[in-house]
């Protein structure tokens, strides 16, 4: 069983923890009596300035500049560190009774402010719930505590059982199982293995009132009413706190194959990917880069690079790569080197602090859409980003593909006038969201919603947003669970961003 890990400090922070200020400034005060009650139900409760500052931020890029100025997005009044689902339930019961907001978090690797305690209260650090609880090797399932970091999970699955979850987000070593489920995460091999919602068969969840329930997990493909597991997957801690998950695992791959091609245009590459998926071809990695990113990331100076990596049974891999080669006949073969280059550098994270010191604001935005809409979204979003006088660069790649569509992953960088960093950041996001929704796309593919995307949720869901609001009211009547997120109404006030 793996041991408890710890979050990776998000980004640089100037100043002593005792001098760090809250940028959003919407904290609810928690009195000493509530902190004392928390100590009675949770083994570790921390109120030191250093703990509060670290729990007040995640990897949301816009906050890089704030941190360099000695600010975090928000400050909780206490950090509770439970070691069991029972302790999680106890913390939630105390907070619900006292009307105190509680923000669940673990690796805090999210990039949309989902782990930021925007109304203060209690930060619930779930990294103490760690390790593999059980493995059913015959049925290929594993019960895993929610605070288990991805690298630890894969090391133990592979070392003891020669198994893998197949979920490899860029943040694998600094993100957790519970975080993946809360945000509907995608791994880099998702075209073969699916997203995290395709891997989960059941959950243990602590509800706002302290009740602990289990959903699903008893047998595959049941028809016992609605899928209650799906209610909590993607809810980002607003409907309940995931404490354990039963996940589908699979044997480690026997072989791997790599290839790369250069297409004359991004549209032509998209269409080749579409044709592959239409034929049932699902290589683990199918990543298409536009001209700008092909040169920057793959060293391909002429054309739009496609990286293909597959793994698994030798017969299946051979068949998959044969279909890839057939559908890439109009393209220029590049051999294996670009794919090897991608594999080597795929988890490297650029230093945003260095960019912000130079006055440059940068971020990535991932969306999803049907094949019929992807090209239009790509062109409109890049055009909208580059229309801003502050934008220095705007580009995209397609990173996760399915029979009905794929994910587009945009990158932008701009140099706004002094004091205009936040305004430019909002402008860039609104440009991509507008282009996406205009063509019927989804505002998020795998980074979730958090605080940053909250303002786009109601328009995106339309009339169904009222169903989400009703679920929130039923499961969390006092509104204490991660308030300010998913665009949901909150008893503590309006979300303090943007």
Beta strands, then each sheet from edge to edge (+ up, - down):
strand 1: 21-22
strand 2: 45-46
strand 3: 71-72
strand 4: 78-80
strand 5: 102-105
strand 6: 122-125
strand 7: 132-136
strand 8: 141-145
strand 9: 163-164
strand 10: 200-206
strand 11: 212-216
strand 12: 241-248
strand 13: 250-251
strand 14: 255-263
strand 15: 285-289
strand 16: 304-312
strand 17: 332-333
strand 18: 361-370
strand 19: 391-402
strand 20: 405-414
sheet 1: 1+ 3+
sheet 2: 2+ 4- 6- 5-
sheet 3: 7+ 8- 12+ 10- 11+
sheet 4: 9+ 13-
sheet 5: 17+ 14- 16+ 15- 19+ 20- 18+
end
